[in-house]
Each structure stands twice: as C-alpha cells, then as structure tokens.
C-alpha cells in the first residue's frame, strides 16, 4: 500500500470521487440499489465517512486485486454505496487497457486519457486522470471525468435494459 500511495494520492482521489458522485444523485438510481437515498444532498452530509470508507476499499483492492473483495470490505452504513462498486460499472472485470489516448502537461500537472474497453456495452471509454509532479515521479490526484463516465454508463445501462 505504501508503494501504491507513492504514485496515487488515495485521499485526494477518493475525496474528488465522493464529490463527483454526490453531484450525480439522480443518475445513481439506475446504477445502484438505494441510489435514490443519495438525492437531496444526503451524500454531502456523510462525505467524510464515505471518503474514509473509500480509502479502505482502495486499500483492500490493492491488497487483493479484487473489486468484489474491495466492495465487500465497505462498511455497512445508512447510505450503502461502494465507490469501488461504482468503479466496476465503468471499468468491469472484463475491461482491458487499450492504451494512452492523450497526454497534456500544464506546469506541474499532467492530464492523461486512459482508454479502456467496456465489453458489456461494446464500447471503449477514456478515463482522464490528473497527475502531479512529485520530484522524480508523478502521482495521480484525481479522475477528472468520473461524473461524465457515470452518466455515460447509466445511459448505456438504460439502453441495455430496454433492449
């Protein structure tokens, strides 16, 4: 985990993810059971708890390599949402890394578009990560398009269910 955290600022990534997911309240109803509980800002009230839980999920994922094990490690709470569970909706176990779509440097920050397949929907998606220069290496600090990715997957899932 220490090596992983050298290259991924887990607290920054999970805090940004919680913010992004909170902004997608109504869309979550189609991706998660109980997603409607998140509407009305309920998620913002428990943001610190969710960010801490997300950190534990990431740690479990790094230890096991399994999104299922990470989601299972999520503590049960009133608003039951797993960020690794949501991540598995965007990048499923069947997904494959296709390559780097683009890179863009802005001072000590870089933005990298990682293209991954999404076989369930017969498409590819670009996950944009923000990186910060840390002396001799780069550290991931944010997934900048997570809200957009969640909206896109929700639309694809609705289409899939209607067909």
VENKANOR-V783603 format. One record per residue. RES is the residue in three letters. OMEGA is omega in radians with two decimals (999 if undefined). NEAR is the number of other ideal C-beta (glycine too) atoms within 8 Angstrom. Layout:
RES,OMEGA,NEAR
RES,OMEGA,NEAR
This chain:
UNK,-3.14,7
UNK,3.10,5
UNK,3.12,6
UNK,-3.11,9
UNK,3.03,9
UNK,-3.07,8
UNK,3.12,9
UNK,3.05,10
UNK,-3.00,10
UNK,3.14,11
UNK,3.13,8
UNK,-3.12,9
UNK,-3.08,14
UNK,3.10,13
UNK,3.09,10
UNK,3.13,12
UNK,3.11,12
UNK,3.10,14
UNK,-3.10,9
UNK,3.14,12
UNK,3.13,16
UNK,3.14,12
UNK,-3.09,7
UNK,-3.03,11
UNK,-3.05,12
UNK,3.14,7
UNK,-3.08,11
UNK,-3.12,15
UNK,-3.14,9
UNK,-3.12,8
UNK,-3.04,12
UNK,2.99,9
UNK,-3.12,3
UNK,-3.12,8
UNK,-3.12,13
UNK,3.10,8
UNK,-3.09,8
UNK,-3.12,12
UNK,3.12,9
UNK,3.05,4
UNK,-3.14,8
UNK,-3.10,10
UNK,-3.13,14
UNK,-3.13,7
UNK,-3.10,6
UNK,-3.09,11
UNK,-3.13,12
UNK,3.12,6
UNK,3.13,8
UNK,3.14,13
UNK,3.12,12
UNK,3.12,8
UNK,3.12,12
UNK,3.11,13
UNK,3.11,11
UNK,3.12,11
UNK,3.13,15
UNK,3.13,14
UNK,3.13,10
UNK,3.12,12
UNK,3.14,13
UNK,-3.13,9
UNK,-3.00,7
UNK,-3.05,8
UNK,-3.06,5
UNK,3.06,7
UNK,3.13,11
UNK,3.12,7
UNK,3.13,10
UNK,3.13,15
UNK,3.12,12
UNK,3.14,6
UNK,3.14,9
UNK,3.14,13
UNK,3.08,6
UNK,-3.14,4
UNK,-3.07,8
UNK,3.05,5
UNK,-3.01,11
UNK,3.14,8
UNK,3.13,14
UNK,3.13,10
UNK,3.07,14
UNK,3.04,15
UNK,3.07,12
UNK,3.13,13
UNK,-3.13,9
UNK,3.05,12
UNK,-3.13,10
UNK,3.13,13
UNK,-3.07,9
UNK,3.08,10
UNK,3.13,5
UNK,-3.11,7
UNK,3.09,10
UNK,3.07,6
UNK,-3.14,7
UNK,-3.13,7
UNK,3.10,5
UNK,-3.09,8
UNK,-3.14,7
UNK,2.98,7
UNK,3.13,8
UNK,3.11,6
UNK,3.06,6
UNK,-3.09,6
UNK,3.14,4
UNK,3.08,4
UNK,3.05,10
UNK,3.10,11
UNK,-3.06,13
UNK,3.08,10
UNK,-3.14,11
UNK,-3.12,11
UNK,3.12,11
UNK,3.09,13
UNK,3.02,9
UNK,-3.05,15
UNK,-3.12,8
UNK,-3.12,7
UNK,3.14,9
UNK,-3.12,5
UNK,2.99,7
UNK,3.12,8
UNK,3.08,11
UNK,3.08,10
UNK,-3.13,12
UNK,3.10,11
UNK,3.07,11
UNK,-3.12,12
UNK,3.09,12
UNK,3.12,10
UNK,3.12,8
UNK,-3.13,7
UNK,-3.06,4
UNK,3.13,3
UNK,3.09,7
UNK,3.13,9
UNK,3.10,11
UNK,-3.12,11
UNK,-3.05,10
UNK,2.88,9
UNK,-2.93,13
UNK,-3.08,8
UNK,-3.08,9
UNK,3.11,12
UNK,3.12,10
UNK,3.13,7
UNK,3.13,12
UNK,3.10,17
UNK,-3.12,10
UNK,3.14,9
UNK,3.12,13
UNK,3.10,12
UNK,3.12,8
UNK,3.14,11
UNK,3.10,12
UNK,3.12,9
UNK,-3.14,8
UNK,-3.12,9
UNK,3.12,6
UNK,3.14,5
UNK,999,4
